[in-house]
Amino acid sequence: MMSPRRPILAFALASLILAGLGLRDWPVDGGRAMIFADRALTDFGVALTAEGPAKLRLLPLPRLALGGVRIAAGPAGPALAEADRLVVEFDPRGLLAGRATIGGLRVEGARLSPDAGAWSQPLARLAQRVRSGATERPRWIALTGARFAGGGDAGDIEVELDWPFWSASAEARASLTWRGVPARIALTHLRPTDIAQGRRSPFTAQMTWPGGSLAADGTAAMPEGAGLPALAGQARFETRSLPETLAWIGRDAPLSLLAGAFSLAGSFETADRSVSWPSLRVGLGDNVLEGAGAVTLVSGTATRLSVQATLAAETLNLAPLMGDLARLLDPEPTPLALAPLTGGDLDLRLSAAEGQIGPVQVQDLAASVLVRDAAIEIALNRARLQDGTLKARLTLESGADPADTEMRVQGSLDRVDLGSLLGEFGTARWMVGPLQGQFSLESNARDSAGLLAHLGGRASLAVEGGAIAGLDLADVVHRNGAIAAGALARRNGRTAFDRAAVTLRFSDGIGEIAECGLRGPSVGATLYGQVSLPERRLRARGDLTLRVPADPSRGLLFEVSGPWDALNAQTLPRGEGAELPSRSGETMLSDPLKLPAALGLTGNARAYAP
């Protein structure tokens, strides 16, 4: 009697043999294999030709591998891809019914066509099949080692598309190297049938790269006719460097070179070539702002990005922006061409309960930034500064030569507490009183050094009903220019005045002191001379006299001269001519009169004249 183990062993051995044969790639006739595979792809609007060898594997699912493949948009259409190898996996159910039904595709080493129009017909055919409810479709498509024909910015393209026959949702995962930077993309929860039939479909998308990320979650729909999908939902964008990210994707934005770390999050809607943000939260460096905005791609001779936004913040730090603007006064030549900053349009309205402008704090701030082609306007429409108000406007425009820049700046101060303002700059409050003033300046140059050398305009400052703290000027006159020694004298010293004012008229970077004087109950002073912005030097003379009922014949002549960081003050004998004496009554003014370092003068400044 035969042992029951023998049939079992024989069956197992036969199964192993069949499995080994089924898992092996069998060479087949390339022409017939190509015709068989081409027949399966015809319904999707593509035509297939192959010049390389063909191999067939039966297990675990029947699949056909073709070498030297060309995929085109129909028999006479343009080429879509040329690949080293194409693997077609067939659906066993279709084979049992005598049909070549594709279950999956893998394209290896493809050179893809960069012509978007060439893909329109196959995509339209695919959308038509989906709308008709056809269930015969590839369940998965994979693309490995792909690149665009003729070079280009993208390489190392890997794509995986999954749409199981039992699910209404499709998923896609991709990775590529774009301009030398690797990136990964994921798309999930998308319902292709809803998209093809004009209904809205949910979607979740994410893109990551070493310098940032972009994530979106919402709904998508295809508009009638051709066009980009209409999206709506929530999105978040983050980058450690906005200029680097924009350069990487090949897009420019207004003032982007002034930005660093940047984030954007909120609800959004897209329509054709625009994105609107009804609710928006922007992170710019240490600042967090909320509001609404819109971004549009404007067609023209060159496509420009147009940004509009209205944003508000509890606190706003404008110190980085002021640092960039301070380069306009840099003695080292810094190019001023506006082209790198005006690669788009910007209409930005800002407001903040509190703001930081350099070392100065302001409240109730309202500002605007306008950028147009070759023009920038920054306006401080309103700011409350030390119980007063500050307004200013800076306009930069490219000249006839794009390397040249025309600058205009104007502004005003009204009833600003001068003592508190000096404290903001980190210096002693050596003068107190309500400060008011106006300035209007303009220049034209191609670098910061030239900007100072060509500066022209007018500036005036005045303090009504104030006082100089730490110094009694009447006592200085009585002492013939000497200052009373001792901390007590400095602490008790004080010079009250009715008005102190200075007016400067600038021409080619030289500020002529047109009017400068102080008038008080016991003392009066005048000053005249020049301030050189390019050389950063001051040369001025003045007089200090006692007023009635004191002795009006008593007074001093003095001169202040030298570089801003090392001013030297000395008294002059009566009747001194144009030439200065080598030394006469030189004295060091007390600490309360030293100008703050924030204004460009060090603590070694040897004089101050109101």
PAKEKE-583105 format. One record per residue: residue in three letters; y, z, x of N, C-alpha, C, CB in turn. Coordinates in steps of 0.1 Angstrom, whole numbers, plus 5000, padded with zeros to 4 digits. Last residue first. Glycine has a CB too. Example, Ala and Ser with C-alpha at 12.3 -4.5 7.8 and 13.67 -1.06 7.14 Angstrom:
BEGIN
SER497850715128498950715137500050795129499450575141 ALA494350785132495550785123496750785132495550905113 
//
This chain:
BEGIN
PRO624152175240624052135226624952015223624452255216 ALA622252165269623652155264623552105249624552065272 TYR620352335292620352275279621852275274619452345268 ALA618652335323619852345315619552285301621052285321 ARG616352305338617352395343618652405334617752355357 ALA612952305331614252245328615352345330614352195313 ASN610552425334611452425346612752355343610752355358 GLY608952385313609652505313610552515325608652615314 THR609552025306608752145310609552265310608152115324 LEU609851805280610551875290609651995293611951915286 GLY608651675258608651605271609351675282609351475269 LEU608351815236609351715236609451645249610651775232 ALA606452005242606051895233607151785232605751955219 ALA607752195257606952095264606551975255605752155270 PRO611052265244609552275244608952155251609152265229 LEU613752365267613252285256611652285256613752135258 LYS615152685271614252575277613652495265613152645286 LEU616552895261617152765260616352655266618452765267 PRO615053125265615253075251615852945250616153175244 ASP615153155294614053105287614253055273612953195287 SER618453075307617453165303616353095295617953285295 LEU619352845333619552895320618252975316619752785310 MET620552895365619352875357619552935344618052935364 THR623352735380622752855374621452805366623752925365 GLU625952655403624552615397623952745391623652545407 GLY628552635413628252725402626852695395629252705392 SER627952355429629152435424628652515412630352345421 ARG627152105451626752225445627952305441625752305455 SER628251855456626851875460626351995453626751885475 PRO630051715428629951795440628551825443630751935439 LEU630051375417629651515415629751585428628351525409 GLU632751155410631651195419631351345417632051165433 ALA634851155392633551095388632451135396633750945388 GLY636351475397636351335394634951285390636851255406 GLU637451785385636451715392636451565387635051775390 GLY639251945372639751835378638751755386640851875387 ARG637552255378638452175370639052065378639552275365 PRO634152225391635552285391636452195383636052285406 LEU631152255371632052175379633452245380632152025374 THR627852385371629252385366630052305376629752535365 GLN624652225364625652295373627052285368625552225387 ALA621252175359622552205353623452265364622452285340 ASN618551945358619352035367620752045360619451985381 LEU615251895347616651885345617451985353617051895330 ALA612551785348613151865359614651855358612651825373 ASP611651615329610751725332611351815344609451675336 TRP613551415328613451505317612551625320612751425305 PRO615551395359614451355350614151455339613151335358 GLY619151445358617851445364616751395354617451585368 SER621751675346621251545350619851565356622151485361 VAL624651805333623251815332622651675336622751855317 GLU627651975342626851855342625351885341627151765355 PHE630752125330629352135335628751995335628552235327 LEU633652335329633052195330631652205336633952105338 LEU634852595309633952545319633652395318632652625319 GLY637652805302636652715298635852675311637252585292 ARG640652945289639452975297638352875292638953115295 SER642652895272642752835285641452855294643952885293 PRO642253035249641852895249641952825263642652815239 ASP640953345246641853275255641453125256641853335269 ALA640453415211640253435225641153345233638753405229 PRO640853365184641953445191641553465206642253575184 VAL640653035197641553145192640653235183642753085184 ARG637852975219638752935208639553065204637952885196 LEU636752855252636952965242637952925232637453095249 THR634652575260635952645260635852755249637052545257 LEU632952355280632752475271634052555272631452555276 ASP632152015284633052125286632752235276634452085285 GLY629951785302630551845290631551955294629551895281 ARG627851505310628851605313629451655301629951545322 ALA624651365319625651395309626651505314625051445296 ARG621851205321623051225329624151245319623351105339 LEU618251195321619551225314620651245324619251355306 ARG615350975321616451055328617551085319616850985341 ARG613350785317613150915313614151015321611750955315 GLU613650515321613550595333613250745330614750585341 PRO613650425294612650365304612450455316613150235308 LEU615750595283614350605279613350545289614150545265 SER618350775294617650655297616150675293617750615312 VAL621350875280619850905281619150775283619350985268 GLN624650965290623650875287622250935289623750745296 GLY627551135278626751075288625750985283626051195296 TYR629151435267629051295267628251245279630451225267 LEU629951715247629051655257629151505256627551715256 THR631652025240631451885238630651835250632851805238 ALA632252335223631652255234631552115230630252315238 GLY633652655216633452515213632952445225634752455208 VAL633752985203633552895214633352755208632252935222 SER634053155180634553195193634453095204633853325197 PRO633053015158634253105157634853145170633853225149 GLY632252675169631952805164633152895163630852875172 ARG630852375174632152435170631752575164632952345161 LEU629752125196629452245189630752315186628452345198 GLY628751775200629651895201629152005193630951855197 CYS628851445205627951565207628951685208627051545219 GLU628651105201629351225196628351335198629751215181 ALA627350925218628650885212629351005207628450795201 ILE625550885244625951005236627350985230625851135244 GLU623550605245624850655248625150775238625950545246 GLY620550535257621150605246622550665250620250715241 ILE618950245265619950345270620650405258620950285280 GLY617350035255616750155260617650265265615750125270 ASP619249845246618349815257617749945264619049735268 SER620950105232621049955235620249935247622549905236 PHE621750355208620850295218621050145219619350325214 ARG623650635203623650485201622850425212625050425199 LEU623450955190623050865201623050715196621650905206 THR625051245182624851115178624551025190626051055169 VAL624851585172624751485183624451355177623651525194 ALA626251905164625851775161625751685173626751715150 ALA626852205148626452145161625852015157625352245169 ARG629052435132628352305132628052265146629252195125 ASP629552705135629752635122628952505121631252615118 PHE627652935153628452825152628452765138627952715162 ALA626953225174627053165160627953045161627553265150 THR625053315199626253235197626153175183626453135208 ARG623853605215623753525203625153445202623553605190 GLY621853855231622853745232622653655220622553665244 ASN619954045231621054065222622053955222621754195226 ARG618153945249617653975236618853985226616754095236 ARG619653915272619053795266618653825252617853745274 ALA620154185277621254095274620753965268622054055287 LEU617554285281618354335270619554235266618954465273 ALA616754165304616154125292616954165280614654175291 GLY619154065329618454165322617854105308619254285319 ALA622453935334621153955338620454065329621054005353 ALA624453685319624153825321622753845324624653905309 ILE625053395338624453455326624153595329623153375323 ALA628053215349626953305351626353365338627253415361 GLY630353085341629053005342627853085345629152905352 ASN632353285342632553155350631153085352633153195363 ARG632153485324631453505337631553385346630053545334 HIS633353375302634053485308633453505322633953605300 VAL631353185295632653135300633453255307633553095288 VAL629353365288629153275299630453215304628153155295 ASP630453475265630253555277630053475289629053655275 ALA630253255248631653305252631553395264632153395240 LEU627553225246628353125254629653175257628452995246 ASP624953425248626353435243627153335251626853585244 LEU621553385240622653345249624053355242622453195254 GLY619653425221619353465235620453425244618153395239 ALA620153155199619653285201619353305216618353305193 ILE622752995183621952995195621453135198622752925207 ALA622952915148623153005159622252975170623053155155 GLY624552755119623452805127623852895138622652685133 GLY626052585101625952735100624752785107625852765085 GLU624152285104625352355098625052505097625652295084 VAL623252055127622852185122624152255117622152275133 ALA622251715131623251815129622651945123624351755120 LEU621751395147621151525142622351625141620051585152 SER621051045148622051155147621351285141623251125138 ALA620750725162620050855158621150965158618850895167 ARG620350375163621250495162620450615157622450465152 GLY619550095184619750165171620550285172618350195165 GLY616949965205618349965200618350035187618949825199 LEU614949895233615149975221616649975218614650115223 HIS613849765254614649685245615049765233613849565241 ALA612349955268613449885276614349805266612949795286 LEU610450025250611450125254612650055260610950235263 LEU608949785251609449835238610549945241608349905230 GLY608149755277609149675272609749715259608649535270 ALA606149955276607249965285608349875281606749925299 SER604349855257605049975254606249995263604150095255 ASP604649495252603949615257604849735255603549605272 ARG606149305241604749275241603949395247604449155249 ALA608949365219608349355232606849325230608549485240 ASN611749495203610849375203610249355217611649245199 SER613149745181612849685194611949565192612249795204 GLU615049995165614349875165614149825179614949765156 LEU615950275144615750215157614950085155615050315166 SER617550525129617150385126617150315140618150325116 PHE617750855116617550765127617150625122616450825137 GLN619351165107618851025103618650945116619950955094 GLY619251515097619551395106618951265100618951425119 GLN619551865097619451745090619851625100620451745078 LEU618552205097618652075105618651955095617552065115 PRO619752525094619252405087619552275094619852405072 GLY618852745121619852685112619152575105621052645119 VAL618652835156618252845142619352785134618052995139 MET617352805189618352765179617852775165618952625182 TRP615152905201616452935208617552885199616452865221 ARG612353015196613352965186614752995191613053045173 ALA610152885222610952985216611952935206611753065228 THR607452665211608452705221609252815214609452585225 GLY605652525195605152615205606152665215604052565212 PHE606452365175606152305188605752395199607452235192 GLU606852565156605652475154605352405167605952375143 GLY609252675165607952745166606752665164608052855156 LEU610952465158610752495172609452575174611952565178 LEU610752515130610252385135610052405150611252275133 SER612052765127610652755124609952625130610352755109 GLY614652675135613952775142612452775140614452915138 LEU615252485115615152445129614352545137616452415136 ASP614352395085614552515092614252495107613652635087 VAL615952115072614752165078615052295086614052055087 ARG617751955056617652105055616352155060617952145041 ASP616151665061617151725052616851875051617151655038 LEU615851365080615451505079616551575070615351575093 SER614551025079615651125077615051265076616451095064 GLY614150695094613750815087614950915086612650885094 GLN612650405109613750475103613250595095614550385094 VAL611850145130611450275125612750345120610850355136 ARG610349845139611549905132611050035127612049815120 MET609349605162609249735157610549785150608849835168 GLU607449315169608749365165608549505158609549265156 THR605549205196605649285184607049335182604649405185 ASP603848925211605049005209604949085196606348915209 ALA601648775209601548885218602748975217601448835233 PRO602248565192601448675187601348795196600048625184 ASP605548465191604448475200603548585196604848495215 ALA607148535170606748395171605548385181607948315176 GLY605748875164606848775166606248635166607548805179 SER604249095141604148995152605248905152602748925151 GLU605649405132605349265129605249185141606549215120 LEU605749725119605349645131605049505126604149715138 THR607550005108607149865105606949795118608249785097 LEU607650325095607450245107606950105103606450315116 ARG609650575080608950445078608850365091609650355067 ALA610050895066610050805077609250675073609450875090 LYS611251225057610851085053610950995065611751035041 LEU611151555049611051455060610551325054610051505071 THR612851855039612151735036612151635048612651665023 GLY612452215042613252095040612351975037614052065053 ASP610752425047611752435036612652315034612552565038 GLN609152285067609952405069611052415060610452405084 LEU608851995049608752045063609752165065609151935073 ARG607251795028608051915028607751975042607652015017 ALA607451445025606751555031607651675032606251525045 ARG607151115015607651245012606851345019607651274997 ASN606450875027607350875015607951005012606550815003 LEU605950745054605850885050606850895039606150985062 ALA604450435059605550505053605150645050605950435040 ILE603750165079603350305077604550385071602750375089 GLU602849845080603849925076603250065072604649865064 ILE602149555099601749685096602949765091600949755107 ALA601149215103602149305100601549445095603049255088 ALA599249005105600249015116601349115112600848885119 ASP598649015072598448925083599548945093598248785079 ARG599049365064598949225060598749145073600249175053 VAL598849685054598449595064598349455058597149635072 LEU600349995046600149855042599849765054601449795035 VAL600050315036599750225048599550085042598550275056 SER601850605027601250475023601050395036602050405013 ALA602050955015602150845025601450715020601650885039 ALA602951275009602651145002603051035012603451134989 LEU602451625010602651495017602251375009601751505030 ASP602851905007603151814996603451675002604351854988 GLN603752005040603152035027603651925018603552175022 VAL603052005076603851975064603052005051604251825065 GLN603152115109602452115096603452085085601852255094 VAL603051955141603852005130602952005117605051915128 PRO601851845163601851985163602552045150602552035175 GLY600751575143600851625157600851775156602151575163 ILE600851675113601351555120601651595134602651505113 GLN598851775088599151805102599551675109597851865109 GLY599351885054599051785064599451835078599851655061 GLU598451975021598852015035598451905044598252155039 ALA597851824999598651944997599151995011597752054991 ALA598351465001597651585006598551705003597351585021 SER597751114998598451234994597651354998598751244979 LEU598050765003597550895007598351005001597350905022 ARG597050444997598050544993597350684995598450524978 LEU596750125012596250265011597350365008595650305025 ASP595849825015596849895007596350035004597149814993 LEU595149575038594949715035596149765026594749805047 ASP593349295051594449345043594149495039594849255031 GLY592449195084592149225070593449275064590949315068 GLY592949255112591949165108591549185093590749185117 THR594949395126595249325113594249225109596649265113 LEU594449485151594549585141594749525127595649675144 PRO594349265169593149345168593249445156592949425181 ALA597149165164595949095159594649185159595648975168 LEU599249285176598749345163597449275159599849325153 ALA599949375209599549275200598949335188598649175207 LEU600849555229601149585215600849475205602649615214 PRO599449705259599649585250599949625236598449495251 THR601349925278600149915269600449795259600050045261 PRO602550025308602449915299601149905291602649785307 GLU603550365308602650265313602450145303601250325316 PRO605050515291605750435301604850335308606350535312 ASP604650515256603950535269604750455280602450495268 LEU605450485230606350535240605850565253606950665234 LEU603150395218604350305218605350355227604850295204 ARG601450605218601350505229602450405229599950435227 ALA601950735194602650785206602550685218602150925210 LEU600050625177601450575176602250615189602050625164 ASP597850775185597850635187599250575187596950565177 GLY598751025177598451005191598450855194597151065195 MET598850995150600151005157599950985172600751145154 LEU596150975145596950855142598350875150597250845127 PRO595351235152594851125159595650995157593351095154 ALA596951395133597251405147596551285155596651535153 LEU596651415106597151285111597351285126598351245103 ASN594651575085595051585099595351445104593951645108 LEU595051725055594951595061595451605075595751485053 THR593651905027594251905041594051775047593752025049 GLU592951805003593551935003594351945017592552045002 ALA593651454995592951565002593651695002592751515017 ALA593151134981593851264982592951364989594251314967 LEU593750784978592950894982593851014983592250864996 THR593250464968594150574965593350704968594850574951 ALA592950134982592450274979593550364977591550324991 GLN591749824991592749894983592150034980593149824970 VAL591249565014590849705010592049765002590449785022 SER589849265022590949325015590549455010591549235004 LEU588949055048588549175040589749245035587749275048 ARG588948705048589548835052589048945043591048825052 THR587948395061587648505052588148635057586148515049 ALA590448155068589448245074589248365064589848305088 THR591648015049591347945061590348025069592647925070 GLY589848185023591048115028590648035040592248215031 SER588848455002588548325009589948265013587848234999 VAL588348795006589248695002589048565010590748745004 LEU586249034995586348925005587148815000584848875008 THR587349364987587149224983587149134995588249184973 VAL587049684975586949604987586649464982585849654997 ALA588649974962588049844960588049764973588649764949 GLY588750314950589150204958588350084955588950244973 ALA589650664946589050544941589550424950589450514926 GLY588950984959589850904951589050784946591050854959 GLU589251214987588551174975589551084967588151294966 LEU588551295021589451245011588651204999590451135016 VAL588451475050587651445038588651415027586651555034 ASN588651465085589351455072588351415061590551355072 ASP587651445110587651575104588151575090588351675112 GLY586851115106586951215116586751355109588351215123 LEU586751065074587351005085587651105096588650925081 GLY584951015045585151105057585651025068583751175060 VAL585550985011585650925024585751035035586950825025 ARG584450924980584651034989584550975003583551144987 LEU585150794947584950774961585250894969585850654966 SER584750614918584750754924584350744938583850854916 PRO584850344916585650434906585750574911584950424893 TRP584950104937584550244938585350324928584650294953 SER583849764938584849864933584150004934585349834919 VAL583649484957582949604954584049704950582149664966 SER583249124955584049244955583249364952585249234946 ARG582248874949582548904963583449034964583348784970 ASP580648944921580848834930581048884944581948744925 ALA580849284919581149164911581449044920582249184900 THR579549614919579849484926580049374915578749444936 GLU580349954919580049834911580349714919580649834897 PHE579650304927580150164930579650064920579750124944 SER580250644935579750544926580350404928579950584911 GLY579850754970580450754956579750654948581850734956 ALA581050765004579950794994580650794980579250924997 LEU581350715038581850675025580750695015582250525025 SER582450795071581450805061582150765047580850945060 PHE582950775106583350735093582250745083583950585093 ALA584250825139583250855129583750835115582751005131 GLY587050635141585950675149584750695139586150805157 ALA589850405140588850495134587750525144588250435121 LEU591350215151591950345151590950455146593250355143 LEU590149975145590050025159590650165160590849925168 SER590649925119589349985122589350035136588249885120 LEU592949805108593149935115591750005119593850035106 PRO590949615086592249655090592249795096593249645079 ALA587949475099588649555089589949595094587749675084 ASP585449225104586649295109587249365097587649205116 ARG582049165113583049175103584249255109582549235090 GLY579549175127580449055128581549045117579548935126 ILE578049395130577749305118578649185118577849385105 TRP579249495153577849465153577449375141577049595151 ALA581849555146581649445156580149405156582049495170 LEU581349755128581949635123581749525133583449655120 THR580249955146579449895135580049765130579350005124 GLU582449995163581249945168580349885157580450055176 PRO584450105145584649975152583349915158585650005163 LEU583050345135583350235126583650105134584450265117 SER580650545147581850465152581950345143581550425167 ARG578750655132579350745142580550675149578350785153 THR578550615097578550555111579250645120579150415111 GLU577350575065577750665075577650595089576850795076 PHE577450545030577450475043577950575053578350355042 ARG575950544998576450635009576350555022575750765010 ALA576050504963575850454976576450554986576450314978 GLN574950454930575550544940575150484953574950684938 GLY575750174909574950294912575750384921573650254917 ALA575149824906575849934902575050064905576249934887 LEU575449474913574849604915575749714910574549624930 ALA574649144908575549244904574849384905576049214889 PRO573848914935573449014924574549104921572149094929 LEU575848624939575248734944574848834933576148814954 GLY575148294925575948404929575148524934576848454917 ALA574648054899574548104912575448214915574647984922 GLY574048164864574348064875574148124888575848014873 GLU574748494856574448354851574948254862575148334837 PRO573648734881574648674871574148544867575948664878 MET570948964881571448834886572448784876570248734888 ALA571249314887571049204878571549074884571749234864 ALA570349654894570749524899570449424888569949484912 THR571150004898570549894890571149764896570849904875 GLY570550254923571150214911570350104903572550164913 ASP571350354954570350374944571050344931569850524944 ALA571550314990572050284976570950304966572650134975 ALA572650365023571650395013572350364999571150535013 LEU572950325057573450275044572350295034573950135045 SER573750455089572850435079573650395066571950555076 GLY574050445126574450485112573350455102575750425109 GLY573250365151574650415150574950455136575550315154 PRO570650265150570950385158572250445156570850345173 TRP570050215114570250165128570650285137571250045128 THR568850155081569150255092569250175105568150365093 MET569050125047569150055060569550155070570049935059 GLN567650125014568150195026568050115038567250325028 ALA567550124979567650054991568150145002568549924990 THR566150094948566550194958566450124971565550324958 PHE566749994914566349964928566850084936567049834933 PRO566049864880566449974890566049934904565650104886 SER567549574866566349644872566849754881565549544880 ARG568649404837568949494848567649564853570049594845 ARG567649064830567849214827568049294839566549264819 GLY566948804836568348844833568648984829568948754823 GLN564448754844564748734830566148774826563748804821 ALA564448824871564248684867564648654853562848634870 ILE564649104868565649034875565648884871565549044890 ASP562249164855563449194848564649114855563849344849 THR560449084875560449024862561749044855559249074854 PRO560949254897561349114898561349044885560349044907 ARG562149554900561349494890561649344890561449554876 LEU562149794927562749674921561749604912563249574932 HIS561250014940561550034926562149904920562450144924 THR562849954973561749994964562250004950561250134968 LEU563349855006563749824992562549864983564249674990 ALA564549905038563549935028564149915014562950085030 ILE564949825072565449805059564249835049566049665056 ARG566149885105565049895095565649895081564250015098 ALA567149755137567449805124566249795115568649725117 PRO568349735171567249735161567649805148566049815166 VAL570549515185570449655180569349655169571749705173 GLY571049255194570549355203570349495198571449355214 ARG571749125170572649135181572349245191574049155176 TRP569249285155570449215152571449235163571049255138 THR565849285150566849315160568049225158566249295175 LEU564149435122564649325130565549375140565449215121 SER562049505094562649545107563049425114561749635115 ALA561349595060561649495071562249565083562649385066 ARG559749605029560049675042560349575053558949775046 ALA559649624994559849545006560249635018560949435004 GLU557949624963558549694974558649604986557749824978 ALA558149604927557849544940558549634951558249394941 SER556849694896557749714906557249654919558049864908 ALA554749674878555949594875556949604886556649644862 SER551349654888552649724888553749624885552949794902 TRP549049524892549049624881550349694880547949724884 PHE549349354913549249284900549349394888547949204898 PRO551849454936550549464931550449404917549949604931 TRP553749344959553949344944552549344938554749224939 ASP555349374989554149414981554549414967553649554986 LEU556249235020556549245006555249274998557049105001 GLU557449285052556249315043556749325029555549445048 VAL558549145082558849165068557449195061559549045061 GLU560349135112559049175106559349215091558349305113 ILE561848965138561848995124560449025119562448865116 ASP562948925164561949025161561849065147562149145170 GLY566448855156565148835162564248945159565348815177 ALA569648715149568548795145567248755152568248775130 ASP571648535157571748685160570548765158572948735153 GLY570448225172571048315162571048455166570348295149 GLY568047965176568648095181569248175170569748065192 GLY566847765163568147735170568847855175569047665161 ALA565447945136565447825145566847805151565047705137 PHE565048295137565748185131565748065141567148215127 ARG561848455138563248435143563748315136563248425159 ALA559048675137559848565132561248565138559948565117 GLY556848865139557348785150558248665147556248745159 THR555648815105555548885118556148795129554148935121 LEU555548875072556148785082556248865095557548745077 ALA553548875042553948945055554448835065552749015061 ILE553148955009553548855018554048925031554748765012 TRP551049014981551749054993552048935001550849165000 ARG550148884959550349024957551049084969549049094955 PRO551248564947550848644958551148794956551448594971 ARG550248494913551248504924550648584935552548574918 GLU549648454881549148414894550248404904548348274892 THR550948514858550448634866549848584879549448704857 ALA553948404842552748374850552248484858552948244859 GLY556248444827555148534826553848504833554848554812 SER558448284831557448234822556248334819556848104826 ARG559748424851560248424838559248384827561548344837 VAL558148344873558148484869558748504855559048564879 ARG558648074874557248124872557248264867556448104884 GLN561348084880560948024868559548064864560947864869 ALA561348204906562048274895561548214881563548264896 LEU560047994920559448124919560048204907559648204932 ARG562047794917560647774912559947904910559847674921 ALA564147914931564347874917562947854911565147754916 LEU562947924957563348044950563548024935564648104956 PRO562647644963561547734962561847864954560947764975 GLN565547574962564547514953563247604952564147374957 SER566847724982567247734968566147684958568547664965 TRP566447695009565547785002565847794987565747925008 ALA568447535018567047475018566147565010566547465032 GLY570747685017570547585006569147535006571447475008 ALA570647825041570447895028570147805017571547985025 ASP569447755071570147685060569747755047569847535059 PRO567847845091569047925088569847865076569847925100 SER564347855089565447765087566647855084565247665076 LEU562448025114562948015100564147925100563248145094 ARG559548015130560947985132561547945119561047865143 ALA557048275132557748165125559148145130557848205110 GLY554748435140555548355149556348245143554648295160 GLU552848415110552948465123553748375132551648495129 VAL552548505077553148405086553448465099554448335079 ARG550348565052550848625064551248505073549848715071 LEU549848625017550248535028550748615040551348435023 GLY547548654989548448714999548748605010547948835005 GLY546248514969546448664968547348724978545048734969 ILE546348214953546748284965546948434961548048234971 THR543648024941544748114937545048204949544348204925 ALA542247754935542747814947543947894944543147694958 ARG539547774911540947744914541347814928541947804903 GLY537147844901537247704907538647674910536747604897 ALA536648094893537048004883537247864888538348054875 LEU536248214917535148204908535348114897534848344903 LEU538848194927537748114934536548104924537348174947 GLY540148384912540448234910539448144916541848214917 ARG538948614921538748574906539148424904539748664897 PRO539648634947538248604944538148554930537348714947 ASP542548484960542048584950540648544946543048574937 PHE542848444996542648394982542148504973541648274982 GLU545248445020544148525014544048485000544448675015 VAL546148265048546248265033545048345028546248115027 VAL548048265076546848325070547048335055546548465076 LEU549348055100549448095086548048145081549947975078 ARG550948045131549748065124550048105110548848175131 ASP553447955141552247945150550947955142552248055161 ALA555547775119554847895124553747865133554347975112 GLU558547685106557447635114556847755121558047535125 ALA560147665074559647745085558547665093559047875081 LEU561347475058561747615057561247695069561047665044 ALA562647145060561647245065562247385063561447215080 PRO563546975029563747025043562747125047565247075044 GLY561146765011562346855012562446895027562146975004 ALA559046615003560146545010561346635013560646425001 PRO557346804992556846695001557946625009556046594993 GLY558947124992558447004986558046904996559446954976 ALA560347255017560647265003560247144995562247295001 ALA557647335040558847265036559047285021558747115039 ILE556147455069556247475054557647415050556247635051 ARG553747385092555047355088555147375073555447215092 VAL551647535118551947515104553447475102551647635095 GLY549647585138550647485139551147445126550047365146 GLY546547685120547447695132548447575132546747695145 LEU545347895094545747755099546747775110546347675087 ALA542848065078543848075088544047935094543448165100 LEU541948205047541948085055543048095065542047955046 ARG539648435032540948405037540848285047541648525045 PRO538148655009538248515015539648485020537748415004 LEU537948995019538348895009538448755016539748935003 PRO536749095042536449165029536949075017537049295028 LEU534848785043534948925040536148995047533649005043 LEU535148525051534748555038534948695033533348515036 ARG537348305069536548435069536348475054537448545076 LEU537848005087537548075074536848205076536747975064 LYS540347815104539147905104539147975091539248005116 ALA541647535121541447605108540247695109541447515096 PRO544047435146542647455141542747535128541847525152 GLY547147255137546247325146544847355140546847465148 GLU548747125119548147045130547147125139549346995138 ALA549647115085549047195097548447105107548047305092 THR551847155058551147065068550747155079552046945072 LEU552847215025552247265037551647155045551247375034 ALA555547275003554547185008554147225022555047035008 VAL556647454974556547434989555447344992556447564996 GLY556647544948557647454952557747434967558947504948 PHE554547674938555647754942556747674949555247864952 ASP552547494934553147554922554347644925552147644914 THR551547444960552447344953553147404941551547234948 LEU549847624971551247644973552147554965551547644987 ALA547347524966547647654961549147684961546847754968 ARG547347284980547247274965547647414959545847234961 ASP547447375006548647315000548547304985548747175006 ALA544747465009545847565009547147505003546147615023 PHE543447215008543047314998544247424997541747385003 ILE544647075029544747025015544447135005543846905012 MET543747235050545147215047545347175033545847125057 ALA540947195049541547325047543047325044541247415059 ARG540746925054540346965041540947105038538846975040 GLY541746925081542446845071542046895057541946705072 GLY540047105095541447135094542147055083542147105106 ASP536947225088537647105089539147125086537146995080 VAL536447545104536247455093537147335095536647515079 PRO534947825121535747695122535447605110535547625135 TRP534948145109534148025110535047905111533148015098 ASP535148475119535948355116535148225119537248355125 ARG533148725103533348635114534248515110532048575120 LEU532348865082533548915090533848825101533349055094 GLY530048745074531248735065532448785072531048825053 LEU528148805093528548665091529848655083527448595084 GLY528049085089528549025102528948885101527449045113 ALA527149085063528449145066528949085079528449295066 LEU524548975068525548905059526948955062525148925044 ILE523549175084523649035089524648955081522248965088 LEU523649395067524349395080524549255085523649485090 SER521849305047523349335044524149335057523449465037 ALA519449295061520049175056521549185053519349125043 LEU519149565067519249475078519949345073517949445084 ALA518849665041519949715049520249615060519749855054 PHE516549535033517749505026518949545034517749585012 ALA514749645051514949495051516249465044513749425044 LEU514849905044515249875057515549725058514249905067 ILE513749885018515149935020515649895034515150085018 PRO511249785023512249695015513649745017511849695000 ARG510150015038510349875044511249785036508949815045 ARG509950235023511050235033511250095038510750325044 PRO507750225007509050195001510250185011509450294990 SER504950075023505850185022507150145016506050245036 MET502349915006503549905014504450025012504249775011 MET498850005009500050005000501250005009500050124990 
//
